[in-house]
């Protein structure tokens, strides 16, 4: 039985994630990038939704961003790489 180890500092976790991503297959890198961009867009549109009604185009953009996140998550799950997005979620 091995002794437990202390959690890594956030900077070390981030550095390990960047290294792993740099060594990942291109489809994994694309999926992580698409997920992160869509996640940021979802957050932006969600904030707008809190202050006013979304236009039709904004609503469509929100649905598209959520669909993009789901598709990227599927790619990462198939590659057993969900930790690349869950660590930051």
C-alpha positions as CSV (number, residue, x, y, z in Angstrom):
1,X,0.0,0.0,0.0
2,X,1.5,3.3,-1.0
3,X,1.3,6.5,1.1
4,X,-1.1,9.2,0.0
5,X,0.3,12.1,-1.8
6,X,-0.6,15.8,-1.4
7,X,-2.6,17.4,-4.2
8,X,-0.6,19.2,-6.8
9,X,-0.6,23.0,-6.8
10,X,-2.9,24.5,-9.5
11,X,0.0,25.7,-11.5
12,X,1.4,22.2,-11.7
13,X,-2.0,20.8,-12.7
14,X,-2.2,23.4,-15.4
15,X,1.3,22.7,-16.7
16,X,0.6,18.9,-16.8
17,X,-2.6,19.6,-18.7
18,X,-0.8,21.8,-21.3
19,X,1.9,19.1,-21.7
20,X,-0.6,16.3,-22.1
21,X,-2.6,18.4,-24.6
22,X,0.6,19.2,-26.6
23,X,1.2,15.4,-26.9
24,X,-2.4,14.5,-27.7
25,X,-3.8,13.4,-31.1
26,X,-5.0,16.3,-33.4
27,X,-8.7,15.3,-33.0
28,X,-8.3,15.5,-29.2
29,X,-6.7,19.0,-29.4
30,X,-9.5,20.1,-31.7
31,X,-12.1,18.8,-29.4
32,X,-10.6,20.5,-26.4
33,X,-10.3,23.8,-28.3
34,X,-13.9,23.6,-29.6
35,X,-15.2,22.8,-26.1
36,X,-13.4,25.7,-24.5
37,X,-14.5,28.2,-27.1
38,X,-18.1,26.9,-27.0
39,X,-18.0,27.0,-23.2
40,X,-16.9,30.6,-23.2
41,X,-19.7,31.5,-25.7
42,X,-22.3,29.7,-23.6
43,X,-21.2,31.6,-20.5
44,X,-21.4,34.9,-22.5
45,X,-24.8,34.2,-23.8
46,X,-26.1,32.9,-20.4
47,X,-25.0,36.2,-18.8
48,X,-26.9,38.1,-21.5
49,X,-29.9,35.9,-20.9
50,X,-29.9,36.9,-17.2
51,X,-30.2,40.6,-18.1
52,X,-32.6,40.5,-21.1
53,X,-34.3,38.3,-23.6
54,X,-32.1,36.7,-26.2
55,X,-32.7,37.5,-29.8
56,X,-33.4,34.6,-32.2
57,X,-29.8,34.7,-33.4
58,X,-28.4,34.7,-29.9
59,X,-30.7,31.7,-28.9
60,X,-29.5,29.8,-32.0
61,X,-25.9,30.6,-31.1
62,X,-26.5,29.3,-27.6
63,X,-28.0,26.0,-28.9
64,X,-25.1,25.7,-31.4
65,X,-22.5,26.3,-28.6
66,X,-24.2,23.7,-26.4
67,X,-24.3,21.2,-29.3
68,X,-20.6,21.9,-30.0
69,X,-19.7,21.2,-26.4
70,X,-21.6,17.9,-26.5
71,X,-19.9,16.8,-29.7
72,X,-16.5,17.7,-28.3
73,X,-17.3,15.8,-25.1
74,X,-18.2,12.7,-27.2
75,X,-14.8,12.8,-29.0
76,X,-13.0,13.2,-25.7
77,X,-14.9,10.4,-24.0
78,X,-14.1,8.1,-26.9
79,X,-10.4,9.0,-26.5
80,X,-10.6,8.6,-22.7
81,X,-9.5,12.2,-22.4
82,X,-12.4,13.8,-20.5
83,X,-10.1,14.9,-17.8
84,X,-8.7,17.5,-20.2
85,X,-12.0,19.5,-19.9
86,X,-13.3,18.4,-16.5
87,X,-10.3,19.7,-14.7
88,X,-11.2,23.2,-15.7
89,X,-15.0,22.8,-15.4
